[in-house]
Amino acid sequence: MRGPHCIHFTLMPCSMRLLYTSALVVLGVGYLFAMIYVFESHAGHDGKPGLSVRDLIIAYSGSKADTRLETALKGPMASMLPTGERDEIIAWVRRGAKEDEFERTIAPIMEKRCLSCHNGSNPHIPAFGSYEKVMEMVELDTGMDIFTLVRVSHIHLFGITFIFFITGYIFCHAYLRPAWLKCAIIVTPFLAILFDIFSWYLTKVYEPFAWVVMISGVLMGLAFACQWLVSIYQMWFYRLPPEVAENGGVV
């Protein structure tokens, strides 16, 4: 029996294909910006360009050698101030982060380079308006705290589920053989997000789980790209095999 969710794209009205295409285009742009954000927020924690497993370890488990302020200055904030001023702040931390030196040399740098964002207006960004506030960052970097992980986890779980439900629903109309491959592409991102998020917590306990975070992210990206490309191509450029077309386009 033929069901409405098993009809190939080519048998749908143009309006429905336009609806699916529009949704995929917007989701594709959104996914691209999400990848840019993930890269910018995690890359460079190890002081080297690019996103590595070591960057993920530092993000979730901490560097164990630097303070939180040093990790930020060596990583995502490295480009926000000149090298000389960055090195001066790091040297101040290494000398013991004395208050008198802070007021004399460090506070003017932060006022010029940092306070436009780190002014306390955003509760999720550290405030640098006083010596006491800065000293909250001059402590051993242990990575994201549990509260932050929980907050980010539920956002990702809901958001990724909605994204891949939509793309997976559209992808169901594609013709792909063997059938198990199509099912695997649909299920993979849902499994990947679970492995990804649970590995955030496990990385704090056992650092090699950062590899699971990396691999899960790659699998999600590949699944999204596959669903997106196959759906767009088959909606507008693909011709069904004759035997499938004769069977009413059931896929």
VENURWO-V811350 format. One record per residue. RES is the residue in three letters. NEAR is the number of other ideal C-beta (glycine too) atoms within 8 Angstrom. D_FIRST is the distance of its C-alpha to the first C-alpha in Angstrom with 2 decimals. Layout:
BEGIN
res->[RES RES]
near->[NEAR NEAR]
d_first->[D_FIRST D_FIRST]
END
This chain:
BEGIN
res->[MET ARG GLY PRO HIS CYS ILE HIS PHE THR LEU MET PRO CYS SER MET ARG LEU LEU TYR THR SER ALA LEU VAL VAL LEU GLY VAL GLY TYR LEU PHE ALA MET ILE TYR VAL PHE GLU SER HIS ALA GLY HIS ASP GLY LYS PRO GLY LEU SER VAL ARG ASP LEU ILE ILE ALA TYR SER GLY SER LYS ALA ASP THR ARG LEU GLU THR ALA LEU LYS GLY PRO MET ALA SER MET LEU PRO THR GLY GLU ARG ASP GLU ILE ILE ALA TRP VAL ARG ARG GLY ALA LYS GLU ASP GLU PHE GLU ARG THR ILE ALA PRO ILE MET GLU LYS ARG CYS LEU SER CYS HIS ASN GLY SER ASN PRO HIS ILE PRO ALA PHE GLY SER TYR GLU LYS VAL MET GLU MET VAL GLU LEU ASP THR GLY MET ASP ILE PHE THR LEU VAL ARG VAL SER HIS ILE HIS LEU PHE GLY ILE THR PHE ILE PHE PHE ILE THR GLY TYR ILE PHE CYS HIS ALA TYR LEU ARG PRO ALA TRP LEU LYS CYS ALA ILE ILE VAL THR PRO PHE LEU ALA ILE LEU PHE ASP ILE PHE SER TRP TYR LEU THR LYS VAL TYR GLU PRO PHE ALA TRP VAL VAL MET ILE SER GLY VAL LEU MET GLY LEU ALA PHE ALA CYS GLN TRP LEU VAL SER ILE TYR GLN MET TRP PHE TYR ARG LEU PRO PRO GLU VAL ALA GLU ASN GLY GLY VAL VAL]
near->[2 6 6 4 7 9 13 14 12 10 7 10 5 6 6 8 12 8 8 13 11 8 10 13 8 8 12 9 8 9 10 8 8 8 9 8 8 10 9 8 8 11 13 12 14 10 7 6 4 6 8 9 8 9 14 14 11 15 11 14 12 10 9 7 3 8 11 11 11 12 14 10 12 12 14 10 8 10 3 6 9 5 5 6 10 11 8 11 13 11 8 13 11 6 8 4 10 8 7 6 11 13 8 7 9 13 10 7 13 13 8 7 9 12 11 5 7 12 9 7 3 6 3 3 7 7 9 12 8 7 9 6 11 13 9 8 11 10 8 7 13 8 11 9 7 7 6 8 12 8 8 10 10 8 8 11 10 8 8 11 10 8 12 14 8 10 14 11 8 12 13 9 14 12 10 9 6 5 7 6 9 12 8 8 12 10 8 12 13 9 8 13 15 8 10 14 11 8 13 14 10 10 16 9 6 6 7 5 11 15 8 11 14 10 8 13 11 8 11 14 9 9 13 13 8 9 15 12 8 11 16 10 9 14 12 8 5 10 3 10 6 6 6 12 8 6 7 7 11 9 10]
d_first->[0.00 3.78 6.48 10.10 11.58 10.03 11.40 14.62 17.94 18.85 16.34 17.70 20.75 24.07 24.91 22.11 23.09 26.67 25.94 24.36 27.22 29.86 28.68 28.69 32.12 33.69 32.28 33.52 36.97 37.01 36.11 38.87 41.42 40.39 41.07 44.41 45.33 44.49 46.54 49.47 49.61 49.49 50.93 54.63 55.36 56.93 59.13 57.31 55.01 51.27 48.92 49.55 48.79 52.37 51.65 48.84 51.17 53.80 51.38 50.07 52.90 55.88 58.36 60.78 63.60 63.61 63.68 60.79 62.88 63.56 59.92 58.96 61.84 61.01 57.28 55.44 58.71 60.62 60.33 61.40 65.10 67.57 67.98 71.55 70.67 67.74 70.04 72.66 70.32 69.20 72.87 73.73 71.12 72.46 76.02 75.16 73.84 77.15 77.20 80.28 78.80 75.55 77.42 79.50 77.02 73.41 73.05 73.96 71.31 68.60 69.76 69.45 66.25 64.25 64.96 62.96 59.83 61.35 63.17 61.49 59.33 56.08 55.83 53.58 56.24 59.55 62.57 65.64 68.05 70.52 71.77 70.25 66.78 67.05 68.21 64.92 63.44 66.32 64.92 63.18 59.69 57.21 54.06 51.78 52.63 50.13 49.94 49.01 46.36 44.82 44.93 43.29 40.75 39.11 39.05 37.33 34.81 33.69 33.98 32.23 29.33 28.80 29.23 26.75 24.17 24.33 24.49 21.80 19.39 20.18 20.08 16.47 15.67 17.84 17.11 19.16 19.53 20.07 17.37 20.02 22.29 20.01 19.72 23.49 24.33 22.52 24.22 27.62 29.20 28.59 30.28 32.91 34.02 34.55 36.61 38.39 39.53 40.56 42.49 44.55 46.10 46.39 48.19 50.97 51.52 50.74 50.89 48.72 45.64 46.17 44.49 41.30 41.62 42.03 39.19 36.77 37.69 37.18 33.69 32.71 34.15 32.41 28.98 29.63 30.88 27.94 25.31 27.53 28.35 24.96 23.37 26.29 26.42 22.81 22.89 25.89 26.87 24.03 22.36 19.07 19.51 18.99 16.35 14.12 15.08 14.31 10.69 10.52 11.95 9.19 11.70]
END
